Amino acid sequence: MPDGFDQFVTDRLDRLLRYATAMTCDRYLAQDIVQEVLLRAQRRWARIESMDAPYLYVKRMVTNEYLSWRHRKAARDIASPSRTIDALTPPVSDPAVRHAERDAMRARIAVLPRKQRAALVMRYYEDCTDAEIATVLNCTEGTVRSHISRALKALRADDRVMEVL
């Protein structure tokens, strides 16, 4: 019978990797971040496991690791092939159009400030509430709404620029 940490990793590793990949736009960077976090979590597992929501705590650790990642340039580069995101979404009728749209959106999201990007991923990819995002980002719910609002405003402004081109 696997211990609590092994079971947690078995149950949640895929979800943590998908979350980190969506946030970083880079599968390899996401793997590095999740690996670092799980190594730290394993050393403190007795304390983490006794919390009300161990997964949310580890998810917050992943978010914090992403927000403070030492290789900032690597975190901004979009090095992963589009198949990374494709693997996380179901196929569509015209893959060429979806591929181009996904790449364009990923490129626009990748230049957002880190906390705005994290808030967007948690809201629209992880379907988190303002309160859950605020807990993970260690800020108020109003700040979460501000991050999301500013990110969406920047994406809409970028859309208008793209339409002109």
Steps between C-alpha positions, in 0.01 A plus 500: 500500500657833397548761769307829498752695294537227237122476471472880471756504217328209327162675520608860428821503292325524163279783618794691650697459178208619285453799730869593491519448123203728441656766719855483363416419136800266515472130580862465609494802729172371647663164570792672674268710713278207603806288577650771722169545683443128553851458642431776753150368573630150565732625775204674670230252408395420857405866553350548152292182518337615824363817334139533386597514131848360429449527123425873519807551714723316250333688216586823679859377530505440122362848437753661733784307341386618158467861617852498645669276245870575481522467123267787413604505134419132466160561658421767238615299199243288328727207429254216511348374179129551450442128553552562874180700522336282232547198724297675770201585279271284288544499121285733289361487148758735343829456682685760290271781612501388864878460488551855374252644751656309789853610406392862465317497834786321675743761370278782628452337839873429534584873511254579780646569844541179701221556754253598227590186304467285812161654582373439145615138502338435836173668397454370146705180499461377856152657550596644840296758689637841598544374856699194388722712273552753779609222731750363248637843402494621862303816422147635538208403279492859372860466388411177319220677313742781418760256363241327284347826381837645402603178327177484300531869411853439371383198300210697351733787407731248337200357310423845356863532388486155339180594311670810353793292379 
